[in-house]
């Protein structure tokens, strides 16, 4: 046995469903998903979307109402958690307070009744892997939050699992420490080659870490794709609104890839999925694609709308300019430092964007 698993395992979910209570309310509704060996897959979604319940069914902590879970070629639905050989890290690290770092990490190996010499070797490897050298004799109360998180990770990988499940493991940490540990988790994933399933509601965390992301909503998977695919070509209004900031302009579809608002304003909409004439639809424009008071010529492939600035929010390396559209609704533009427009709050402006930077999706928020 070694800390460095050669390859991660594949995971196949087929029509996975979890019902609760007498009403059989669906917490997870027929989820089918293929996770590749060695992939970093993130389950992203708001609270109550089914992402943690799905993770817990993979771990064996929740019973499956129907459907199957395969790790490689083995259906594990009927196996108890301890026989699934999966590493698990929770938001609450569940470290034993009376044990040292070394003893906490050794615990799963002792439960497997490995020889003491082998346990010492594996624990030392795991401690080195997560950069806890010199802290082996400390207890959890003597560690920082980030160090405790590393102990939890070391304990979950020390027995050489091929799959690591992580449920909001950075949720209790401050922003700077979260970002630092995100980098460490990414490094560990590259070095170990494990398959990682990572649950979060933090879109930025998901975009930074993942090979692919499964976006959950109301117990179902709305879209699966890379960070770039979800951001640039969302397949639904929910994904567009949840993954990153968006300006959303609602209306009805007209031939030629155009959207007509309820007030009659016609906007060239750019990329569009197959839609029927008159169908409700929404135009999605990301804030960094919108220019405020920039030169705009509709004949050169740009769209434009008149607006009034309602707020300007400073973030250091960028700022957001919020506007109210003259024709109704709102929009937000993101301007990089050094490339700011000269607008002020209450200034009348014109916003513009390249038509090809808009994405048209079915449905509206109404």
N, C-alpha and C positions, 0 to 999 in steps of 0.2 A: 504493500500500500504506500502511496505517496500523496503529498498535498497537491501536486500538480496533476490534475486529471488530464488524460491525453486529449479527449474530445468530449464535448457536451453531448447530451442525448437529445433526440427529437421528441417533441410532444405533439400529440394529435388530440384535439378535442372534437367530439362529434355529437351534435345535437344536445349539448350539455345543458341541463335544466335543473333549477332548484326552486321548489315551491315551499312556502311557509304557511302554517296555520290552517284552520278549517276552511278558509276561503281559497286556499291553494294559490295565494298571491305569488306571482313569478318574480323572484329576485334575480334569477338568471334564466333567460328565455332562449333556448335552442341555439346556444353558441357553438359554432364550428370554427376551428382555427388550427392552422399548422404552424408550429414553431420549429425552426430549423436547428440542427445540432450546432452548438456553439454560438447561437444567436442571442443578442441582448434584446429581448422583447419587453416593451413597457405596456401595461394596462393603464390607460389614462381615462379619467372621467370624473364627474362631480360625485359628491357623497350620495350613496344610494343607487349608483349606476350599475352595480353588480360586479365591479372589478375585484374587490377584496373577497367577495363570496366565491368567485371563480378561482382565485388563488387558493383559498382555503379548501376547495374541493380537490384541487390538484394535490395539496399537502395531505389531505385525508382528515382535516379538522372539521369538515362539513360533509354530511352524507349527500349523495347524488340522488335526485329524484328520478332522473332518466338521462340516458346518454352514456357516453364512454370517454375514458381518459387513457390514452396509450403513452407510455414512456418507451421509446423505440417500438418494439413489436409486442410489448406486454400490456394488457389491459389491467390497470391497477385499481379500478373502482372498488373492488372488494378487499383490497389489502389494507391493514391498519397502518397508521402513519409511520411507525417505527420500521416497517418492512419495505417502505418505498425508497429508502436510501436517498432522501432529498435534504439538502441544506436549507434552513429557514432562518431569516432574520426579520424581526418585527420592529415596529416603531419603539415600543417599550422593550428594551433589550433582554429583559428577564435573566439578568446575570445573578448568580448566587452571591449574596452580599457577604457571607461568611467565608467564601473561598477566594483564593488569590487568582490573579490573571491566569497563571499556569494551571491551576486546578480547574478553573472554569473551562478552559480550552480542552483539558484532558478528559472532561466528564464524558462526552460521547464515546471516546475511545475505551474508557473503563467499562462503560455499559456494554460495549462489544467484546469485553474480556480479552483485549490484546495484551501481549507481553509487556511488562513495564519498560523494558529497554526500547521497544518499538514506540511506545507511547511517548517517552522522553524525546526521541528523535523527531517524531511527527509534530509534537507540540513546539519544539524549538524551530522547526521549519515554518510552522504557521505564525509564530511570533515574529520571525524575521520577515515573512511575507507581508504582514500588515504593519511593519515598522513599530513594534512595541518593545524592541530590545531595551533591556535595563528596567523594565516594568513588571517582570514576571512575578515578583513577590508582593506587588501591591494588590489591595482589595478594591472593588468597584468604587467605593466611597472616596478613594484617594485618586481617582482618575477624572479627567475632564469628560464632557459629553462626547467629544470626538474620539477620545481614547476608549471609552466604553463601547462605542459603536464598532471600533476595530476589533475589540475582544469578541463581540457578538459575531462579527464576520469570520474571525479566525476559528471560533468554535463551530461555525456552520460548514467550514470547508476542510477542517482538519482530518476528517475521515474519508476524504476523496470522493464526494458526491459528483455526479455528472450534471446535476441540476441544482441551481441555487434560487430559492424563492425569497423575494425581499418585499415586505409590506410596509411602505412609507418609512423606510429606515432612517431618513434624514429629517423627518417632519418636526422633530423637537429641537432642531439646531438653528442657530442664527444664520443669517444670509451668507456671511463670509465663510463660516465653517462648512455650511452646506456645499458651497462651491468648491472648497478645497477637497472635501470628501467625495464629491462627484468625480473629481479628477482621479482620486485614488481608486474608486470603484471601477472606473473605466480602465485604469491601468491593470488592476487585478483581473478584470475580464479578459484583457488581451493576453496576459501572461498565463492564466489558467486554462483558457479555452472552454470554460464552463458555459452551459446554457443558463442564462439568467432571465427570470421572469420578475419584473420590477413593477410594483403598484405605486402610483402617485396620482394626486390631483393637480400637481404643479406642472403646468404646460412647459415652462422653461426647462425644468429638470428633465422632462421627457424628451424634449427636442435636443438637449445637450448630450444625453447618454445613449440613446437607443439606436440599434440597427433598424428596427421597425417599431411602430406604435399601433396598438389596437385601441381605438376610441370607443368607450362604452357609454351607452345612454339607455336608461330605462331597461336594464337587463340584457340588452342586445349590443352587438358590435356594429357601430355605424360605418366604420371604415378602417382598413388596415393598410399601412404604407410607411415609407420612410418619412423622416421629419420634413424633407423638402416636398414630397408628394402631398402630405397633409396640409402644409402651409400654402403651397402654390396652387394646388388643384383639389381643394376640398370637394367631396362628393355630395355634401348636404349642408343645409343652413346651420344645423347644430355644430358640425365639425368646424365650419368657417368661423362661427361665433365663439367656440370654446378654445380652439387652437390659435392663439395669437389674437391681436386686435384687428378689427375690421370695420370699415364703413359698409353698411348694408342699405341698399336702395331697392325698395320693393315696387313691383308693378306687374304687368302682364306681358307675355312674350309676343313679339311680332317677328315676322319672317325677316331673314337677313341678320339674325343675331342682335336684335334690338329689344329694349325694354321700354314700355310706355307706362309712366306713372299715372296715378289716379287723377292728377291735375292736368293730364294731357301731355306733359313734357316727355319727349322721345329721346332716349339715350342709346348710343351705340354701345353694345355690351361685351363684345369680344368673345372669348372662348365660351362655348355653350354645349351642354349635353343635348341629346335629342329631346326636343320639346314640341308640343302641339301649339298651334296658333291660339292665342288668348289664355294660355295656361298661366296660373300664378307662378311668379318666379322672383328671385332676388339676385341683385348684382353685388358681388363681393369685391371690394378694393382694399388692399392692405395699406396701412397709413404711410409707409415709406415710399409708396408708389404715387402718392398725391402731392402735387406742388401747389403752393399758395401764392396767388397773384403772379404766377409765372406766365410767360408768353404762351399763348395757346392758339392753335390754328386747327380747327376741326378737319381741314382738308389734308393735314399731315398725320392723321391717325390719332388725334387726341380728342378727348371728351372734356366738356367744361360745364360748370354750374356756378351761378352767383350765390354769394353767402356773406355772412357777417361773423367776425371773430367773437366768440363768447368767452374763451379762456386760453391762456398760454401757460403750460406747466413745464418747469425746468427740471431736467434729470441729470445735468452735468454734461455727459457726452452727447446728449440729444435733448430735444424738447418736443412736446406735443402741442399742436395748435388745434383747438376745438372750434368748430364753426357751426352755425345754424344756416341751413340752406334756404334761400329765398323762396324756393318752391315747396318747402316743408321738409322736415327731417333734419338730421345732423350728420357731420362727418368729422374725421380727425386725421390730421397730417403729422407725420413724424419727420422732423428736420434734424440733420446731423450738425454737430458743432462746426462752426466755420462756414456753414452753408445756410444760415438762417435768412428768412425773408425779413423785410422791415416792417411787418404788420404789427398792429397793436390791438388790444381788446377794444371791441366795438367798431373796428375798422371794417368798411365794406371791402370785400375781396372777391376774387374769382379763383376757384380751385380747378385744377386740371389733372388729367392722368392719361397715359397712353391706353388706347382702347384694348390693346392686347394684354394689358396688365389686369383687366377685370375678368372675373369668373362668374358665369351665370349658373345658378342652381335652382332646382325646383322648390316651390313652396314659399311661404312668407311667415313672418313672426306673428301675424295676426291670428 
